[in-house]
Amino acid sequence: MENSILTVVTFLPALGALLLLFGGKKSGHKSRALALAFSLMTFLTSLLLISKFNSATAGMQFEQQIPWIPSFGITYHVGIDGISLFLVLLTTCLTPLAILSSWNSIDSRVKEYYFFMLLLETGMIGVFVALDFFLFYVFWEVMLVPMYFIIGVWGGPQRIYAAVKFFIYTMVGSVLMLVAILSLYFLCGGTTFDYSAILTGLKNQHFILTSTQQFWLFLAFFLAFAIKVPLFPLHTWLPDAHVEAPTAGSVLLAGVLLKMGTYGIIRFCMPLFPDAATELTPFVCTLAVIGIIYGALVAMVQPDLKKLVAYSSVSHLGLVVLGLFAMNLQGVEGAIYQMLNHGISTGALFLVVGMIYERRHTRMIADFGGLASPLPVFSAIFMIVTLSSIGLPAMNGFVGEFLIFLGSYQANRTYTILAATGVVLSAVYMLWMFQRVIFGEIRSEKNRVLVDLTLREKVILVPIVVLIFWMGVYSQSFLRKMDSSVTQVLNDMQSTAVVLRK
Amino acid sequence: MQVSAALLIQQLLPDIVLSLFGIAILLADSFVPKQRKHVLGVLSIVGIVATMACTINLVGEYGTYFSGMVVVDTFGIFFRLVFLVIAGLVILASFSYLDQQKLQLSEYYALILFATVGMNMMVASTQLIMIFLGLETLSVSSYVLLGIRRTDLKSNESALKYFLLGSFSSAFLLYGIALAYGATRSSDIQVIFRAIETRSADLRLLHVALGLLLVGLGFKVSAVPFHVWTPDVYEGAPSPVSGFMSAGPKAASFAVMLRLLFVALPAIQSKWVLLVGVSALLTMTIGNVVALVQSNIKRMLAYSSIAHAGYILVAVASATDSGITAVLFYTLAYALMNIGAFTVVSLIGKEDERNIHIEDYAGLGFKQPLLAASLSVFLLSLAGIPLTAGFAGKFFIFRAALESRLLWLTIFGVLNSALSVYYYLRVIVTMYMEEPMADFSPVAVPTSLRLALGIAVFGTLQMGIYPGLLMTFLGSSLFSMR
């Protein structure tokens, strides 16, 4: 039982999806309830992971390995360490909230919608738990299909363009990663696609990658991940996809999908190709800093709430990449922590924007103003979420940003100072947006009669608010579980790199 | 070696049974009233199932009979099974199609069986002459099948074009066989190999023969630059026949190509690897690029089939055992997904194949969930999305190519694969994300078609989710080929 928890967590949503699809005709409400039930069950099962997780172990836990295509050394191998543990939890926690958030807004083709939602959850969890390159690639690609349908069928007016762009962008990046995976397989003996085996082989000098090989392999992997992150200048799919997707789609895109890119970097690019990673650090950090500042500046001038949040993601994820490439404990841990923070805060921002959109059917900042008096509870929560996104102390964002800066300052001051301006800018655009939407005069009569949060909406937002403060005040409960795994990754990099320098 | 008559018959039983059923259908035609021609279709399915049983019975056998004219090996048996699956699916898809088009012709079923016999002959011999006879049996049947919508101009064009170009390519092939004979004093693949081994072959002449043979086979698999006929022929042909043509003859020609290149000519590998590789690159690229701009779904699938021939050629160019396995895997995968797609196309086409443009698929997604979902599975598989047979196949192909250090071909291959996603997605976009036309009327999906779609979807997903099963079998078929 112990070692199949991960498999259960991964495939429980898929099971729910199949039940939805083949379980005969269902009313909308039944489909919603079924989807919610399965996502909650998944969440509860995933809580088992955290309770049984051993913080002292650096390696993989809850591992399960079953032969899949034996003649090529492909196995179904899953497992998590301190890095992926929280990303899995983030996914299982956000999905039920996303499902709840689309309770009323999705009223056509309900069954199919939740079918794709659940399938998406399986795909996302799968990416974080896969420990076989083939398996990882399968999840990485398969996950595109449900997201593509969610954007394309239930999205806004430009949904088709956005959906196709999203799909093709990711596809182009990932096919080159496939070539890199195959090359790595042949360079490492051509007998196994297993991540742990290949990593161990590299560490023990069973196989040695020359710096040229590392360089190209790193680039091919990094391209796929950088598109997902998205790193400037590969970010252009993101505003389209975020804006056109339905609320739940945006929540999961921003909350989880973007993390798959940064997760890939720390799981694959850094430990497997440390020399290339070190060599290319200036290049990557430059792009990250450009992304931080550019994203913030563009966000500032957006008239559309969703677009603003979308560009803020470009900025925030740049910061995460900067933290990763600091390559020290604080930087990397801060980056992982910031991945979680961004998932929660930006997910919450999209949820809030979705709620106001359901009431007013507009997302234009200019249409709002003075919402504080008709919507007091909404405004209070909106404020908390906004401040958490800015990174106010005592909230989650602060811890992540602080650690990232602490780490990256040791690595490179110039980048850190430049990146810090991004934080200032984020305060500018977020607070300015908040001021224009919540404070001031009520300019439109429609805004005067808006109804405050319903019970369902409170149920969605309250856990997020709790998490925001919990992660801000008692971050140790999370960081403690990451320590040994992050140290391990950094040590791996050191040992492989030192081996090569001989 | 003394071989008993019973044993001989057992080796030939599949072809005998299939031919007998074909003849029986033609004869029975006179006794079956016009509105009950379905019976003959059912009869042909029975024939295929019976033949399949006889063929499966041969698995594991290995031998050469009729002074080298017939070879029984796992390689050939695998291909025969593929052909039978193809023929079965096409016939199942044809029941409702023939009704729709008011074409109650029993020859149709018989011709598909004869074409299948032809393909079987092509893979069950190492004698180039026998292979040629099989090819002609196949070709003559397909000329008629392509033009079976006699009153339709496009169908006529299709048949005539294929007839002219097909004869042309046959001539190339035959010339190649003649020169190979001249160079080695034999037209048997095994003997040609030995002649090269013992240095008794005229190598210069053999190079010319190789070129001519590759031209002839290139025509049949529609490799660039011999692909120009494909879109016109597939567009005009009755849709199930397009599916048949895109899968069957191609698979048979690839089988011949493999035997020829890997068994007879491994010694001059350096000569053909580059030829095949460059052709693969061009075939993939031209097929995909031109498919991007097609609005007629049959033409789109035709260009896509050119592109897929390119992927298979990549595996051939890798010139290794894993390359052969990849070709075998991919031909079956391709047959399932492509015939599946053409099956849906044939039903949506309605009378006189009116609805064969991509925009005719608008709104199908939620109006006809079964058809749309199956078509989506086939298209995603053609695009190479994981958990489908198409992805597994491409994975094996590119793995084989990288194993032979063909990095350039692999990179072009995967980029092509990414490019192709666009036009496959376009159909899915139209089905699920656009509103149906005002005059949209759903079509009933008959049981035979459900069965065909069910088999194709099951196969596509099974080979995608658990490819290990087939790969294990294919691993064994390699060793019996030589």
Interface residues (C-beta under 8 A of the other chain):
Chain A: P67 W68 I69 P70 S71 F72 R109 E112 F134 Y137 V138 E141 V142 L144 V145 Y148 F149 G152 V153 R159 I160 A163 V164 F167 I168 M171 V172 V175 L176 L178 V179 L182 S183 Y185 F186 G190
Chain B: G365 F366 L380 I385 P386 L387 F391 F395 F398 R399 L402 E403 L407 T410 I411 V414 L415 S417 A418 V421 Y422 L425 R426 V429 Y432 M433 E434 Y466 P467 G468 M471 T472 G475
